[in-house]
Amino acid sequence: MRRFFTKEVIIGLCVAVAILILCFGIEFLKGINVFKPSNFYVAQYENVEGLEIAAPVLIDGYKVGQVREINFNYSNPGKIEVLMALNKELHLPVDSKALIGSTLLSGSYIDIKLGQSSEMLPLGSEIMSGSTPDLMSSISNDVLPAVSAMVPKIDSLLVSVNNLVSDPSLEVSIKNIETLTANLSATSQSLNTLMNRQVPGILNGANMAVTNLDTITANLSILSEELNRLPLNQTMENVNGLTANLVKFTGNLNNPNSTLGELTQDSELYDKLNRLTADIDSLIIDIKKNPKRYISIKLL
């Protein structure tokens, strides 16, 4: 009977096993676990630059799968089909999106934005796709225009600074500042010398003023004691009596029935006094004019 496990068969089986081990080893090195069950979804992109097989698929930064295949869609030119293997427990809402993102160090990845729909995508179906702007695109679109707009302003600023530095008046201003600083230093020294000389005299004057103030305070205290010894009560009583007499006298003047009231308020007496004054005045005038009428001088 012919033996089945000949040397050639054994060699072929060893080669086949080696090939299988090599394939599984390559997949394992890529990070693909062919024995782990997965849910497959497809996304189509116009540009997958930087995206490679075994690239991570993330949700909020957590790895939920990886890219299994990247194929050019010949039936729809311009589209590249990406097959994603996700965890078996993960199911995607129909309004979810698979966005391609990239980093400077780890390359590109797929970031899934879960939708809010209660309806789930069937396994193997296509998910909506898109891309997020990478760092270089953000720099090109946001930073570079701002930098380009700033360059003319910076150039104008540098020209202005150059003109300012080369202006001869700047040197003159610096010399003036140095002179002013020297003057301020000399003034400060003079002020210190003056303070050292005058402050003791000022302090002595202040001490003398304090001594004089103490003397004045003592004199005021003596004056206060002397005022306390004066008979102020008797004086006030005399003043009150005098005030009462003045009030009484004023009342008599204002009373038409009193003698003083008649003298001050009788209009007829007033008129008579006026007439008497006028007559006396006329008499004096007439005496001055005709003295012989009133004075007769006989010579013997």
MARKETI-322905 format. One record per residue (C-alpha): residue in one letter; x, y, z. Coordinates in pm, whole numbers. Example, Ala and Ser with C-alpha at 12.3 -4.5 7.8 and 13.67 -1.06 7.14 Angstrom:
<rs>
<"a" <1230 -450 780>>
<"s" <1367 -106 714>>
</rs>
This chain:
<rs>
<"m" <0 0 0>>
<"r" <131 338 -105>>
<"r" <189 581 179>>
<"f" <-18 910 168>>
<"f" <207 1127 384>>
<"t" <501 1125 160>>
<"k" <791 1362 189>>
<"e" <647 1584 -84>>
<"v" <306 1608 88>>
<"i" <463 1695 420>>
<"i" <672 1966 257>>
<"g" <361 2109 83>>
<"l" <162 2109 405>>
<"c" <448 2286 585>>
<"v" <466 2548 312>>
<"a" <89 2605 325>>
<"v" <96 2637 704>>
<"a" <388 2879 678>>
<"i" <200 3085 421>>
<"l" <-108 3095 648>>
<"i" <105 3191 949>>
<"l" <274 3463 741>>
<"c" <-59 3606 627>>
<"f" <-202 3606 977>>
<"g" <125 3751 1110>>
<"i" <116 4036 860>>
<"e" <-246 4111 947>>
<"f" <-158 4095 1316>>
<"l" <132 4334 1269>>
<"k" <-108 4569 1093>>
<"g" <-329 4559 1400>>
<"i" <-603 4355 1233>>
<"n" <-751 4073 1437>>
<"v" <-911 3842 1182>>
<"f" <-1058 3624 1455>>
<"k" <-1250 3906 1622>>
<"p" <-1605 3946 1484>>
<"s" <-1678 4292 1342>>
<"n" <-1952 4500 1187>>
<"f" <-1853 4630 844>>
<"y" <-1953 4966 698>>
<"v" <-1848 5138 378>>
<"a" <-1772 5506 319>>
<"q" <-1673 5677 -6>>
<"y" <-1434 5972 -22>>
<"e" <-1294 6197 -291>>
<"n" <-952 6217 -124>>
<"v" <-801 5972 124>>
<"e" <-451 6120 136>>
<"g" <-265 5991 440>>
<"l" <-527 5725 520>>
<"e" <-391 5371 528>>
<"i" <-516 5023 598>>
<"a" <-538 4951 974>>
<"a" <-585 5325 1043>>
<"p" <-794 5372 1358>>
<"v" <-1164 5450 1355>>
<"l" <-1252 5672 1653>>
<"i" <-1561 5797 1832>>
<"d" <-1489 6092 2063>>
<"g" <-1122 5989 2067>>
<"y" <-1191 5623 2158>>
<"k" <-1090 5351 1910>>
<"v" <-1392 5146 1800>>
<"g" <-1246 4983 1489>>
<"q" <-1004 5018 1203>>
<"v" <-985 5055 829>>
<"r" <-985 4712 667>>
<"e" <-967 4794 294>>
<"i" <-919 5098 66>>
<"n" <-1026 5047 -296>>
<"f" <-1076 5273 -594>>
<"n" <-1439 5266 -709>>
<"y" <-1411 5203 -1083>>
<"s" <-1788 5206 -1126>>
<"n" <-1799 5559 -983>>
<"p" <-1476 5735 -1089>>
<"g" <-1354 6001 -849>>
<"k" <-1469 5805 -544>>
<"i" <-1252 5588 -320>>
<"e" <-1423 5321 -117>>
<"v" <-1311 5259 240>>
<"l" <-1420 4947 428>>
<"m" <-1435 4990 807>>
<"a" <-1446 4706 1061>>
<"l" <-1612 4823 1383>>
<"n" <-1679 4653 1714>>
<"k" <-1954 4395 1703>>
<"e" <-2155 4577 1972>>
<"l" <-2153 4909 1787>>
<"h" <-2447 5007 1568>>
<"l" <-2457 5339 1386>>
<"p" <-2762 5567 1343>>
<"v" <-2850 5645 982>>
<"d" <-2752 6014 1021>>
<"s" <-2400 5936 1140>>
<"k" <-2095 6066 952>>
<"a" <-1745 5926 899>>
<"l" <-1498 6214 874>>
<"i" <-1133 6179 777>>
<"g" <-900 6365 1014>>
<"s" <-524 6384 1035>>
<"t" <-245 6465 1279>>
<"l" <118 6553 1224>>
<"l" <251 6246 1406>>
<"s" <6 5958 1369>>
<"g" <-123 6028 1019>>
<"s" <-488 6014 915>>
<"y" <-779 5847 1092>>
<"i" <-1157 5825 1063>>
<"d" <-1368 6006 1320>>
<"i" <-1730 5894 1341>>
<"k" <-1986 6151 1449>>
<"l" <-2286 5961 1583>>
<"g" <-2627 6085 1471>>
<"q" <-2943 6133 1675>>
<"s" <-3174 5911 1472>>
<"s" <-3330 5604 1630>>
<"e" <-3302 5415 1301>>
<"m" <-2981 5216 1262>>
<"l" <-2773 5154 948>>
<"p" <-2787 4800 814>>
<"l" <-2460 4611 840>>
<"g" <-2244 4652 530>>
<"s" <-2429 4966 418>>
<"e" <-2274 5299 325>>
<"i" <-2228 5572 585>>
<"m" <-2218 5942 504>>
<"s" <-1865 6070 464>>
<"g" <-1672 6392 488>>
<"s" <-1341 6538 600>>
<"t" <-1217 6775 865>>
<"p" <-959 7041 778>>
<"d" <-610 6935 881>>
<"l" <-355 7156 1053>>
<"m" <-186 7263 730>>
<"s" <-520 7353 572>>
<"s" <-614 7556 878>>
<"i" <-280 7734 861>>
<"s" <-320 7798 489>>
<"n" <-679 7920 519>>
<"d" <-667 8110 848>>
<"v" <-313 8194 954>>
<"l" <-144 8271 624>>
<"p" <-400 8533 509>>
<"a" <-368 8709 845>>
<"v" <12 8695 821>>
<"s" <-2 8825 463>>
<"a" <-217 9115 577>>
<"m" <27 9191 861>>
<"v" <341 9189 644>>
<"p" <282 9537 487>>
<"k" <208 9682 831>>
<"i" <524 9524 975>>
<"d" <723 9658 680>>
<"s" <583 10009 737>>
<"l" <658 9978 1107>>
<"l" <1018 9875 1036>>
<"v" <1058 10167 794>>
<"s" <923 10406 1057>>
<"v" <1156 10264 1322>>
<"n" <1450 10291 1083>>
<"n" <1361 10654 1006>>
<"l" <1326 10728 1375>>
<"v" <1662 10571 1460>>
<"s" <1841 10751 1178>>
<"d" <1686 11089 1263>>
<"p" <1956 11329 1400>>
<"s" <1704 11482 1638>>
<"l" <1693 11151 1826>>
<"e" <2058 11192 1925>>
<"v" <1989 11550 2034>>
<"s" <1691 11432 2238>>
<"i" <1903 11165 2405>>
<"k" <2167 11425 2493>>
<"n" <1896 11653 2632>>
<"i" <1765 11366 2842>>
<"e" <2117 11301 2972>>
<"t" <2156 11670 3057>>
<"l" <1816 11671 3228>>
<"t" <1914 11363 3426>>
<"a" <2239 11527 3535>>
<"n" <2049 11841 3638>>
<"l" <1802 11634 3834>>
<"s" <2089 11456 4009>>
<"a" <2252 11790 4099>>
<"t" <1918 11927 4217>>
<"s" <1866 11619 4432>>
<"q" <2209 11661 4591>>
<"s" <2144 12032 4654>>
<"l" <1809 11948 4806>>
<"n" <1968 11690 5033>>
<"t" <2232 11944 5145>>
<"l" <1964 12207 5206>>
<"m" <1756 11961 5403>>
<"n" <2056 11864 5614>>
<"r" <2124 12230 5691>>
<"q" <1773 12369 5730>>
<"v" <1583 12084 5885>>
<"p" <1751 12117 6229>>
<"g" <1664 12489 6235>>
<"i" <1310 12412 6131>>
<"l" <1286 12152 6405>>
<"n" <1421 12402 6660>>
<"g" <1167 12658 6542>>
<"a" <895 12398 6575>>
<"n" <1011 12320 6928>>
<"m" <1006 12691 7015>>
<"a" <660 12723 6868>>
<"v" <546 12429 7079>>
<"t" <701 12597 7389>>
<"n" <525 12926 7309>>
<"l" <202 12738 7256>>
<"d" <241 12581 7599>>
<"t" <301 12928 7748>>
<"i" <-9 13067 7574>>
<"t" <-211 12772 7699>>
<"a" <-90 12837 8055>>
<"n" <-179 13209 8026>>
<"l" <-524 13121 7896>>
<"s" <-568 12890 8191>>
<"i" <-472 13173 8434>>
<"l" <-710 13412 8253>>
<"s" <-988 13156 8280>>
<"e" <-928 13124 8654>>
<"e" <-932 13504 8696>>
<"l" <-1255 13526 8499>>
<"n" <-1405 13261 8724>>
<"r" <-1313 13474 9030>>
<"l" <-1484 13784 8891>>
<"p" <-1835 13869 9031>>
<"l" <-2004 13786 8704>>
<"n" <-2338 13713 8870>>
<"q" <-2357 14060 9029>>
<"t" <-2249 14220 8703>>
<"m" <-2522 14033 8515>>
<"e" <-2777 14144 8772>>
<"n" <-2666 14508 8725>>
<"v" <-2689 14467 8350>>
<"n" <-3036 14316 8381>>
<"g" <-3144 14609 8606>>
<"l" <-3006 14863 8360>>
<"t" <-3185 14685 8079>>
<"a" <-3512 14699 8273>>
<"n" <-3466 15076 8337>>
<"l" <-3400 15133 7968>>
<"v" <-3712 14941 7878>>
<"k" <-3913 15151 8128>>
<"f" <-3765 15474 7992>>
<"t" <-3847 15367 7636>>
<"g" <-4201 15287 7743>>
<"n" <-4241 15635 7893>>
<"l" <-4114 15791 7572>>
<"n" <-4363 15595 7369>>
<"n" <-4653 15663 7615>>
<"p" <-4837 15982 7506>>
<"n" <-4987 16026 7854>>
<"s" <-4649 16063 8026>>
<"t" <-4449 16381 8047>>
<"l" <-4174 16249 7828>>
<"g" <-4433 16114 7587>>
<"e" <-4597 16456 7560>>
<"l" <-4261 16615 7493>>
<"t" <-4178 16368 7217>>
<"q" <-4524 16322 7067>>
<"d" <-4699 16662 7108>>
<"s" <-4698 16814 6760>>
<"e" <-4821 17154 6881>>
<"l" <-4529 17183 7124>>
<"y" <-4301 17083 6842>>
<"d" <-4444 17356 6618>>
<"k" <-4411 17616 6895>>
<"l" <-4050 17522 6950>>
<"n" <-3988 17554 6577>>
<"r" <-4151 17897 6569>>
<"l" <-3952 18004 6875>>
<"t" <-3633 17888 6714>>
<"a" <-3722 18076 6396>>
<"d" <-3800 18396 6590>>
<"i" <-3474 18374 6782>>
<"d" <-3289 18324 6459>>
<"s" <-3460 18627 6300>>
<"l" <-3384 18834 6609>>
<"i" <-3017 18744 6600>>
<"i" <-3001 18835 6233>>
<"d" <-3171 19167 6292>>
<"i" <-2937 19246 6585>>
<"k" <-2639 19183 6361>>
<"k" <-2784 19416 6098>>
<"n" <-2912 19694 6329>>
<"p" <-2720 19682 6654>>
<"k" <-2795 20048 6730>>
<"r" <-3158 19966 6751>>
<"y" <-3101 19750 7049>>
<"i" <-2783 19895 7201>>
<"s" <-2756 20270 7270>>
<"i" <-2419 20412 7363>>
<"k" <-2399 20769 7501>>
<"l" <-2074 20951 7511>>
<"l" <-2017 21195 7791>>
</rs>
